[in-house]
């Protein structure tokens, strides 16, 4: 995967213009970027159709969206949602080129409260949601969407309210029909990923 230099320059603008540069830089830590590239490479192996609309829940500072735009996936547009209002402007800057093309939108909102339609629905913050919140979120996902989920076993983070000890445990609690599953070892934790559909 190659990243367009114009996008990298916008990444640097996002860091420079951020009110909390250290927090923004966390989005570019090796573990964060590698887990996102891993997700995108897994999606590239699936049969997904064309002109995809992607919805990201827990889009944070927009780095996943930018990596998706730089992939081989045929993307029509991406909506990136995060509950933290400080992320919206940063995500818009990170994806400025696509925003100017009308293909990207960053939105502040609670993913468990609103219905968002997309061909692919991504939730990379499963460890930040209680089981009740996750179930509420899943209930709002369209039946025909491809669902991508990520969690981890990093119990030491205070923000993580529902980690998983194993990939099997994560799969059991996901309540989706799993089409693909994998795990990624990092120095601090293991990240788990599932790709599937809602159980009808």
C-alpha positions in Angstrom: 0.0 0.0 0.0 1.3 3.4 -0.9 0.1 6.6 0.7 -0.2 9.7 -1.4 2.3 12.4 -0.4 -0.5 15.0 -0.4 -2.3 13.0 2.3 0.9 12.8 4.4 1.2 16.6 4.2 -2.4 16.9 5.5 -1.5 14.5 8.3 1.3 16.8 9.3 -1.1 19.8 9.2 -3.5 18.0 11.5 -0.8 17.4 14.1 0.6 21.0 13.8 -2.9 22.5 14.1 -4.1 20.3 16.9 -4.9 21.8 20.3 -3.5 18.5 21.8 -0.6 17.5 19.6 0.5 14.5 21.8 -3.1 13.1 21.7 -3.2 13.5 17.9 0.2 11.9 17.5 -1.2 8.8 19.3 -3.2 8.1 16.2 0.1 7.6 14.3 1.8 5.2 16.8 3.1 2.0 15.2 0.5 -0.2 16.8 -2.4 2.1 15.8 -1.2 2.4 12.2 -0.4 -1.3 11.8 -3.7 -2.4 13.1 -5.5 -0.1 10.6 -3.3 -1.3 7.7 -4.1 -4.9 8.8 -7.8 -4.2 8.7 -7.6 -2.6 5.3 -5.6 -5.5 3.8 -8.1 -7.9 5.2 -11.0 -6.0 3.5 -9.0 -6.0 0.2 -9.2 -9.8 0.2 -13.0 -9.8 0.5 -15.5 -9.7 -2.4 -17.2 -6.4 -1.6 -18.6 -4.9 -4.8 -17.9 -1.4 -6.2 -18.6 2.2 -5.2 -18.6 1.4 -1.5 -20.0 3.6 1.2 -18.1 3.0 4.4 -19.1 4.1 7.9 -16.5 4.1 10.7 -17.6 4.1 14.3 -14.9 5.4 16.7 -13.2 7.1 13.7 -11.0 9.1 16.1 -8.7 11.4 14.2 -9.5 10.0 10.8 -6.4 8.0 10.2 -8.3 4.8 9.3 -10.3 6.7 6.8 -7.2 8.1 5.2 -5.6 4.6 4.9 -8.8 3.2 3.4 -8.8 6.0 0.8 -5.2 5.0 -0.1 -6.1 1.3 -0.5 -7.3 -0.5 -3.6 -10.9 -0.6 -2.4 -13.4 1.2 -4.7 -14.7 3.7 -2.2 -17.5 6.2 -3.0 -17.4 7.9 0.4 -16.6 7.5 4.1 -18.5 8.9 7.1 -16.3 8.9 10.3 -18.1 9.2 13.6 -16.6 9.8 17.0 -18.2 10.9 20.3 -15.2 13.3 21.0 -15.9 16.7 19.5 -12.1 17.5 19.4 -11.6 14.7 16.8 -13.9 16.2 14.1 -11.6 19.0 12.9 -8.5 16.9 13.1 -10.2 14.1 11.0 -11.3 16.7 8.5 -7.7 17.9 8.1 -6.3 14.4 7.9 -8.7 13.6 5.0 -8.8 17.2 3.6 -8.2 16.0 0.0 -11.1 13.6 0.0 -13.3 16.1 1.9 -12.7 18.6 -0.9 -13.9 15.9 -3.3 -17.1 15.4 -1.4 -16.0 11.9 -0.4 -15.3 12.3 3.4 -17.3 13.6 6.3 -16.3 13.7 10.0 -19.2 13.8 12.4 -19.4 14.1 16.2 -22.0 11.7 17.6 -22.8 8.7 19.8 -22.8 5.6 17.6 -25.2 3.8 19.9 -27.9 6.4 19.4 -28.2 6.9 15.6 -28.6 4.7 12.5 -26.0 5.1 9.8 -26.2 3.2 6.5 -23.2 1.9 4.7 -22.1 -1.1 2.6 -19.3 -1.6 5.1 -19.7 -0.7 8.8 -16.5 -0.6 10.9 -16.3 -0.5 14.7 -12.8 -0.4 16.0 -13.8 0.6 19.5 -15.5 -2.6 20.8 -13.3 -2.5 23.9 -14.7 1.0 24.7 -18.3 -0.2 24.7 -20.1 -2.2 27.4 -21.9 -5.3 26.2 -25.2 -3.4 26.4 -23.9 -0.5 24.4 -22.4 -2.9 21.8 -25.7 -4.7 21.5 -27.5 -1.4 21.1 -25.0 -0.3 18.4 -25.3 -3.7 16.5 -29.1 -3.4 16.5 -28.8 -0.2 14.4 -26.5 -1.7 11.8 -28.2 -2.5 8.4 -28.8 -6.2 7.8 -27.0 -6.3 4.5 -23.9 -4.5 5.6 -20.4 -6.1 5.9 -19.4 -5.6 9.6 -15.8 -5.2 10.7 -15.0 -5.3 14.4 -11.8 -4.8 16.4 -11.1 -5.3 20.1 -8.1 -6.3 22.2 -6.8 -7.8 25.4 -5.3 -4.6 26.8 -7.1 -4.6 30.2 -4.7 -2.1 31.7 -6.2 0.9 29.9 -8.8 2.7 32.0 -10.9 3.6 28.9 -11.3 -0.1 28.0 -14.5 -1.4 29.6 -14.9 -4.6 27.7 -11.7 -6.3 26.6 -11.5 -9.9 25.5 -9.0 -12.5 26.6 -9.1 -14.4 23.4 -10.3 -14.2 19.8 -12.8 -16.9 20.5 -14.3 -14.9 23.4 -14.5 -11.8 21.2 -16.3 -13.9 18.5 -18.8 -15.3 21.0 -19.7 -11.9 22.2 -19.9 -10.3 18.8 -23.3 -11.8 17.8 -22.5 -11.7 14.1 -22.0 -14.4 11.4 -18.2 -14.4 11.2 -16.7 -14.7 7.7 -13.1 -13.9 8.6 -11.2 -13.7 11.9 -7.6 -13.0 12.9 -5.4 -11.6 15.6 -2.4 -9.2 15.5 0.3 -9.4 18.1 1.8 -6.0 19.3 4.3 -5.4 22.0 1.6 -4.3 24.5 -1.4 -6.3 23.5 -3.1 -8.6 21.0 -5.7 -7.0 18.7 -8.6 -9.1 17.5 -10.6 -8.6 14.3 -13.8 -10.1 12.9 -15.4 -9.5 9.5 -19.0 -10.7 9.0 -22.7 -9.9 8.8 -25.6 -9.6 11.2 -27.3 -12.8 12.1 -30.8 -12.7 10.6 
